[in-house]
Amino acid sequence: MRRHFVAAAMAVGVALGTGLAAQPAAAQQHLRIALREDPDILDPTLARTYVGRIVFASLCDKLFDINEQLEVVPMLATGYRWENPTTLIITLREGVRFHDGERMDAEAVVYSLNRHASFQGSFRRSELTGIEKVEAVDPLTVRITLRAPSAAFLSVLTDRSGMILSPRAAEAAGRDFGLRPVCAGPFRFVERVAQSRIVVERFADYWNPSVIHLDRITYLPIPDNNARIANVQSGAVEFAERMEPDHVEMVARNNRLRVVQVPELGYQGITYNLNNGPRAQTPFGQNPRVREAFELAIDRAAINQVVYSGAYTPTAQAVPPANPFHVRDFQPEARNVARARQLLREAGVQTPVRVELTVPNNPDLRQVGEVIQAMVREAGFELRINAMEFASSLQASTRGEFETFLLGWSGRVDPDGNIYTFVHSRGPANDGRYSNPEADRLLDAARVELDADRRRALYAELNQVSLRQDRARMYLWHRKNIFIHSTRLQGYVPVPDGMIRVQGLRLN
């Protein structure tokens, strides 16, 4: 797909204004990573982008992490135990320092969790809403008391909600903390130039120095897929994240490159604006029959074949097939244009129904939008595509400046992390403002249900309410994370969450 652009993209990509091709050979341990988008704010409390999480992997260690088997493993914590079903005791590493020299201790954990849970505009709030109290038992012990048992809580601490910030730096910076984040990760922040680069350098006082071999990392947002592949082929960068399936064949015979493919934990979908400002006041936003017609006009498998060579897995739900909470009998409905047209007649709307689809501005998603545009036209929709820079599109969706939004989610180990924040009426990433008390009840119940079979049944019921009855959003497919990196890079361990963990990485 679009291979005829590669030669031109190489010339453009290497001359992106970063001076990459001119890097001196002596910078042997300077890793350059090409990102699919420019991250949003580098504040773990306020951030919501996938690429931001990749940068945080070098800057901000978490209480816990996950490994390639999706097991929860200690990071800043040394261990945990449940004192009772609602009381979690976490023990911390001794001698950990923040980038500003301050000590990482129990008080810092208390501060960070409370900030994540209560700071204005926090995207972590819904993940931590079950916390009743966080206490420092002693300098290396934290007690977290929950309002009710939670099947999902520990996994929440393996991502941004578990990132611990320097209280001194966070208090001094306030809402500007993301301009110069101060955490306890292996690298410290150096500079950021929007749409150009983010630079971090090795932190000399990192608690686990033996696993850090790089001196510097530069993250380069390169949204164009062909430019990203061109840069890694030319050696201008050593790592390119989230490439397209057709790039796999393209580099298969290049012995200087390695391809890594891992099924992701998340999904690609379409968010609908149902109640977020004036843009929701349309036949599409107000009538579930119109949204049902839209979905029935779309053939997920055909789009996947045209754009991604059939590499992804079509879906109708947020949880991928490998997850034990995937509801096996909840499958995508077959495309039915006749039924879609009938639904529009029953809804009493004038055709063509005009709808705008916001699409992040990269080639494959623009092509997805164009295929959807052609499909829904047959059913009586006039779809206009609005391509936007990714971080700007997220800000616009939060403000309600969209009608539909083609948006992916990188996914979490626990299904709550794929659903609650987007579907619950109080979810901070519920940009379409979907609200149904029954859906809220099912989500709240699933969050505290410890029996796996009963919990799966709650998610099955939720699917029927939110996705079939209300048509609150549309899931399209589960993707593969496809990474391409130089064979000079050693020590990369792929994990299904798609993060680029810097521990163990070195350049030969």
C-alpha positions, 0 to 999 in steps of 0.5 A: 500500500502506497509503496510508490511514496517510499522513495520520496518519503525517505528524502523527506523523513531524513530531512525533518529538520532534526539533523538526524542523518548528520549525527556523529558516529561517536554517539553510540548509545543515543537511541532515536525512536520514531513515534506515530504521533506527537504526545500530549502533555507529559504529566502522568495525571493529565496525559491520555496518549499512547505515545505519551506512555512510550515516553513515560517508560523512560521518565517515570517508573511505576509502582508495578509493571507487567511482563511479557506474560502479562503478570504484575511485577514489582517496580518501585514497589518490592511487593504487596499483600492484601491485608483484607479484601479492601486493604492493600499493603505496598512495600517500597524500594529503599534508596530511590531518588527523583530526578531533582534529588528528592527521596521517593518514599511513602509520602511521595506515593501518597501525594502522587496517588492523591494527585492522580485521584483529585487533580482538576482534569485528571484522566486517572480519576476514574481509575482510582475512584475506588480509593477511600484512603491512602496512608504512609505506614512508615517511610517504605510502606503504604496502606491503600484502603478501598471502598469495596473489593476491586478485581482491577485495582492492582493492574491500574498501578501498572500504568500512569496511575502508578507513576510516582512524581516528585511532590516538590516539583509537582507542587512548584509547577502545578499545571505546568508539571508536564512541561518539565516532568520530574519522576524516578525513571532511568532517564530525566527530561532534557527538552521538548520541541512540539512536533519535532522531538523529545529528548531525555538523558540517563539519570545518574542516580537511578535505582537500578543502573545495571540495566541502563546502557543508553546515554540519551533517547530522542523521540521523534514524532513522524506521523507519516507511515512511509516516512517512519519506515524510510527513516529506519531503513536509512539508519536515521532512527533505530526504532519505528513504532506501530508500522503497517502490515505491508511494511513487514514484507517490505523489510523482510529481506533487509538483514539490518532490520528486525520486525516484531509483531505482538497482538495488542491489548486494545482496539480501533473504534469509532466514538460517537458524540451523543451529548457533548455540546451542540455537535451532538444535536444531530439525527446521528447523535440523538437517534440510535436507529441512525447509528445502527444504520451507520454500523450496518453499512460498514464491513469491518472485515473488508476495511481490514483487508483493503487497508491492512491486508487482513492482518487485524481481527474484526471485533464488536467489543473492547476486549480482544479474543485472547482475554478471558473476559472476551464475550465469545458470542458477541460478534460483529453484525454482517453488513446489511445496506438494505436494513440500514436504509430501512432504519433511516426510513423508520427514523424519519430522517432526510437523506443523505444524513450528513455526518463528520468523521474526525480522523487522526492525520496519518495515511492508513487512518485517512484511508480507513475513513475514505473506505467507510465514507464510500460504504456508508454512502450506499446506505444514505449517509454523506460522510465528511472526513476531518483529518487532524493532528492527533493531540489536537484531535484529542483536545477537540474531542474532549471539548465536544468538537466532533460528531464521530471520531476514529480513535484507537486505544492501546488497551489494558490487561484488565477489561475495566481499563478498556471500558470504564473510562470511555463508557461510564457516565463519569468516565473522564475519556467518555468524550461522547458523554454517553449516559445510561444508569443501567450501563453504569450499574453494570460497569460498577458491578463488574469492577468489584466482582471477583468471580471471573464467570460472573464478571464476564456475564456482566460485561456480556450484559453491558455489551447488549445495553451499550452497544446493541440497544444504545449504539453508544460507540462502535468497535472495529478491530483488534490490531497488532503492534508492529515494530521495526528496529535496527539489528544494532539495537539489542535487548528489546523485549516485546510486551503486548501493551506495546510500550518500549521499555528501556531497561536492557536496551543497548546499541551495538 
